[in-house]
Amino acid sequence: SMNTGELYTDEFLSHRTPSRLDNISYEHEKQLRRKSILFIQEGGAKLKLPQITTATACFVFHRFYCKKSFNQYDHMLLATTCIYLSCKIEETHRRLRDIINTTQRIINKDQPPLNFDNTFWELKDKVVESEFIVLRTLNFDLGVQHPTPFMLNYIRSLQGGPNLAQVAWNLLNDSLCTTLSLQFPPHVIAVSSILLASQILGITLPS
């Protein structure tokens, strides 16, 4: 039903991303992606978002930076925008005010909460503007298919237990920090998570 977005090669992600063409090394881009995704996950947890909503934010973030350079757009603002956008995509109701307050508290851990002076309104305008940039950059194509439903279905059909599902779920969560979702279709990532989980648990899967 939903399109999974285009898939990218190793060669593109290693040598030809907009960031690479903008003098950002592969290692540095990897760090920026990881740091931003951990930030989205922490924001998602604090906002009590369903896992799928948080995952969608991560997918949109990764896709955006396949089209634009990290030098061009601030990754923290972008990460906040992706949370806001994914709440709309997944119909998880959160007010922009709460999203901005939550993400700002993570960024400024030791500062007092944001008072509603100009800072808030400025940020709000930036997020709304940035939302439009993301939509335009991704051609308004925000259909995201996640590996998690595939994984749960496969485990059900294999009659795998809750342990297997839990470990596979954790692996899928960890994989959000990587570019796997840009390189492989969701059902492939799902199967890989089950194979890896079964190895970790020492379970032999029916062939």
C-alpha positions as CSV (number, residue, x, y, z in Angstrom):
1,S,0.0,0.0,0.0
2,M,2.4,2.7,1.2
3,N,5.5,3.4,-0.7
4,T,8.7,2.8,1.3
5,G,10.6,5.6,-0.4
6,E,13.6,5.1,-2.7
7,L,16.4,2.8,-1.5
8,Y,20.0,4.0,-1.5
9,T,23.2,2.1,-2.2
10,D,26.2,1.8,0.2
11,E,28.2,3.7,-2.4
12,F,25.7,6.6,-2.3
13,L,25.6,6.7,1.5
14,S,29.4,6.4,1.7
15,H,30.5,8.9,-1.0
16,R,27.6,10.8,-2.5
17,T,25.2,12.2,0.1
18,P,24.7,16.0,0.0
19,S,26.7,16.2,3.2
20,R,29.6,14.3,1.7
21,L,29.6,16.7,-1.3
22,D,29.6,19.5,1.3
23,N,32.8,18.3,3.0
24,I,31.2,16.4,5.9
25,S,33.0,13.1,6.4
26,Y,31.2,9.7,6.5
27,E,32.0,9.3,10.2
28,H,30.8,12.8,11.1
29,E,27.5,12.3,9.2
30,K,27.0,8.9,10.9
31,Q,27.5,10.6,14.3
32,L,25.1,13.4,13.5
33,R,22.4,10.9,12.4
34,R,22.9,8.8,15.5
35,K,22.9,11.8,17.8
36,S,19.7,13.2,16.2
37,I,17.9,9.8,16.3
38,L,18.7,9.4,20.0
39,F,17.3,12.9,20.5
40,I,14.1,12.0,18.6
41,Q,13.8,8.8,20.7
42,E,14.2,10.6,24.0
43,G,11.7,13.3,22.9
44,G,9.3,10.5,21.8
45,A,9.6,8.8,25.2
46,K,9.1,12.1,27.1
47,L,6.1,12.9,24.9
48,K,4.8,9.3,25.4
49,L,4.5,8.8,21.7
50,P,3.7,5.3,20.3
51,Q,6.8,3.6,19.1
52,I,5.5,3.7,15.5
53,T,5.2,7.6,15.6
54,T,8.8,7.9,16.9
55,A,10.0,5.5,14.2
56,T,8.3,7.5,11.5
57,A,10.1,10.6,12.8
58,C,13.4,8.8,12.5
59,F,12.6,7.6,8.9
60,V,11.6,11.1,7.8
61,F,14.8,12.5,9.3
62,H,17.1,10.0,7.6
63,R,15.3,10.6,4.2
64,F,15.6,14.3,4.5
65,Y,19.4,14.2,4.9
66,C,19.7,12.0,1.8
67,K,18.5,15.1,-0.1
68,K,20.1,17.9,1.9
69,S,23.3,18.5,3.7
70,F,23.8,18.7,7.5
71,N,25.6,22.0,6.9
72,Q,22.5,23.4,5.3
73,Y,19.8,22.7,8.0
74,D,20.3,22.5,11.8
75,H,19.8,18.9,12.8
76,M,18.2,19.7,16.2
77,L,15.6,21.9,14.6
78,L,15.1,19.2,11.9
79,A,14.7,16.5,14.5
80,T,12.1,18.5,16.4
81,T,10.3,19.1,13.1
82,C,10.3,15.4,12.3
83,I,8.6,14.6,15.6
84,Y,5.9,17.3,14.9
85,L,5.4,16.0,11.3
86,S,5.3,12.3,12.3
87,C,2.6,13.1,15.0
88,K,0.5,14.4,12.1
89,I,1.3,11.5,9.8
90,E,0.5,8.9,12.4
91,E,-2.4,10.9,13.8
92,T,-0.9,11.1,17.3
93,H,-2.2,14.2,18.8
94,R,0.4,16.4,20.4
95,R,0.5,20.2,20.6
96,L,3.4,21.9,18.9
97,R,3.9,23.9,22.1
98,D,4.5,20.6,24.1
99,I,6.8,19.2,21.4
100,I,8.9,22.4,21.5
101,N,9.0,22.5,25.3
102,T,10.0,18.9,25.5
103,T,12.8,19.0,22.9
104,Q,14.1,22.3,24.3
105,R,14.3,20.8,27.8
106,I,16.4,18.0,26.3
107,I,18.7,20.4,24.5
108,N,19.1,22.8,27.5
109,K,19.2,20.2,30.2
110,D,20.4,22.6,32.9
111,Q,18.3,25.7,31.9
112,P,14.9,26.6,33.3
113,P,11.9,25.7,31.1
114,L,11.2,27.9,28.1
115,N,9.2,30.9,29.1
116,F,6.7,32.0,26.5
117,D,8.6,35.0,25.4
118,N,10.0,35.6,21.9
119,T,12.1,32.4,22.0
120,F,9.1,30.2,21.9
121,W,7.4,32.1,19.1
122,E,10.6,32.2,17.1
123,L,11.0,28.5,17.5
124,K,7.4,27.8,16.6
125,D,7.8,29.8,13.4
126,K,11.1,28.0,12.6
127,V,9.5,24.5,13.1
128,V,6.5,25.4,10.9
129,E,8.8,26.8,8.2
130,S,11.1,23.8,8.5
131,E,8.0,21.5,8.2
132,F,7.3,22.9,4.8
133,I,10.9,22.5,3.7
134,V,10.8,18.8,4.7
135,L,7.5,18.3,2.9
136,R,8.8,19.9,-0.2
137,T,12.2,18.2,-0.1
138,L,10.5,14.8,0.1
139,N,7.9,15.7,-2.5
140,F,5.1,15.4,0.0
141,D,5.7,11.6,-0.1
142,L,5.7,10.6,3.5
143,G,4.4,7.1,3.3
144,V,6.4,5.0,5.7
145,Q,6.2,1.2,6.0
146,H,7.8,-0.1,9.2
147,P,9.5,-3.4,9.8
148,T,7.8,-3.9,13.2
149,P,4.4,-5.2,11.9
150,F,6.2,-7.6,9.5
151,M,8.4,-8.8,12.4
152,L,5.4,-9.5,14.7
153,N,3.5,-11.3,11.9
154,Y,6.5,-13.5,11.0
155,I,7.0,-14.4,14.6
156,R,3.4,-15.2,15.0
157,S,3.5,-17.5,12.0
158,L,6.7,-19.1,13.3
159,Q,5.0,-19.5,16.7
160,G,7.9,-17.7,18.3
161,G,7.6,-16.6,21.9
162,P,7.5,-13.2,23.5
163,N,11.3,-13.3,24.2
164,L,12.0,-13.6,20.5
165,A,9.6,-10.7,19.8
166,Q,11.1,-8.5,22.5
167,V,14.7,-9.0,21.4
168,A,13.8,-8.5,17.7
169,W,11.8,-5.3,18.7
170,N,14.9,-4.0,20.6
171,L,17.1,-4.7,17.6
172,L,14.7,-2.8,15.3
173,N,14.7,0.1,17.7
174,D,18.5,0.2,17.7
175,S,18.5,0.0,13.9
176,L,16.7,3.3,13.7
177,C,20.0,5.0,14.5
178,T,21.5,3.5,11.4
179,T,20.7,4.0,7.7
180,L,19.3,0.4,7.3
181,S,15.8,1.8,6.5
182,L,17.4,3.7,3.6
183,Q,19.0,0.6,2.2
184,F,16.6,-2.3,2.6
185,P,12.8,-2.8,2.3
186,P,11.0,-3.2,5.7
187,H,10.3,-6.9,5.4
188,V,14.0,-7.7,4.8
189,I,14.9,-5.7,8.0
190,A,12.2,-7.6,9.8
191,V,13.5,-11.0,8.9
192,S,17.1,-9.9,9.7
193,S,16.0,-8.8,13.2
194,I,14.3,-12.2,13.8
195,L,17.4,-14.1,12.6
196,L,19.7,-12.0,14.8
197,A,17.4,-12.3,17.8
198,S,17.2,-16.1,17.4
199,Q,21.0,-16.2,17.4
200,I,21.3,-14.0,20.4
201,L,18.8,-16.3,22.3
202,G,20.3,-19.5,20.9
203,I,16.9,-20.5,19.4
204,T,16.7,-22.6,16.3
205,L,14.0,-21.3,13.9
206,P,12.0,-23.8,11.8
207,S,13.4,-23.6,8.3
